Amino acid sequence: MLNNEFDDIRPYDDSEVPAAISRIIASKRVGGLLVPFLPQHEIDEVLSALPDVKTVDQFQFGIIKKIADAVLLKAGSELISENAEHLNTDCGYLFISNHRDIVLDPTFLDYILHLNHIQTVEIAIGNNLLIEPWIEDLVRVNKSFIVKRDVQGRELLLASMKMSSYIRYVVEQKKGNVWIAQREGRAKDGNDATQIALLKMLLMSARDSSPEDAFAVLNIIPVSISYEYDPCDVLKANELYQTATGGEFQKTPEMDLLSMKFGLTGLKGKICYAFGKVPDMTPLKEAEDVHSACEVLAKLIDNQIFSLTHLFSTHYIGWDLYYGVNDFSHKYTETDIAQFESIIDDKIRELLPLYDGNQEFRKFVYLQYANILKNALNL
């Protein structure tokens, strides 16, 4: 049964799918969206299959899975998972992960859950990304709920309360799964951290429950996402470098599109999703107030994400190159270094040729890999 209170933000149910699919087809934009991933004959197959999609499952497993397969193939990627077999199919979870890509983070999570016979997640997505009506239809058919980011003051408070209530409703009452990133926006320097504000939002719908009880019923599962190669490392380094050298970094819509394109299509190598366990909330009982309780939980989540990080040779190479040492030379070969450097060279020349040969800029690429290793080693 649907809860009408959430009609303006919730995903579509099966009864709403045919009309939404019709609007998506009428936009005539889907074909162009698929061009970077599929050859034309496969795009034609997707477009011809769309009118027959009548349910959310048909859309996810008939259309989205096909696109995910194509993304993995295009990006030269292998998707692996750890500990998914320990998840319980009889309850709902709130998956909180570090943030690599707004589209692929939940898509690959769904891919792994489906392979393990676990229901896919409802996805938090900001309305700032829904620049055209057909995009909203697309994401809501794909089990996304809308996070309103274009409001302030009392409207923001009410929108946050509604999102908090909706997440709690899905996990507690529907026994469904939800995914949300640990922070708004990706960490540019590799230092992933759970935002306290996110956890405070989750408590807004808890009424009179203590923080430990309110969080416990959400069955929070930290998820650590590890990429062998970050497709956007050079673009992130641009922001870090300009800020560090006294410049003012001006983010443009063109840069956002470039990041989205490379995030989807760029080389990733192996990708690992490692699932943690619901944190023991006992330490929250010692917290003095709500803020302190959220700080404790944020650390518990972050510690799991760091400890579950799947470290690749690229992280060890990044450390040694950034610090100018050979601490981890036993973790990689000369061939590994040559490949790593060559991939960075190619991206700089394609995306930011003015930095070709700039070793100071290059260090901000290495830093991202080094910090991921640093956080894992600190545990």
Beta strands, then each sheet from edge to edge (+ up, - down):
strand 1: 78-82
strand 2: 94-97
strand 3: 121-126
strand 4: 144-147
strand 5: 177-181
strand 6: 220-227
strand 7: 270-275
sheet 1: 1+ 7+ 6- 2- 5- 3- 4-
end
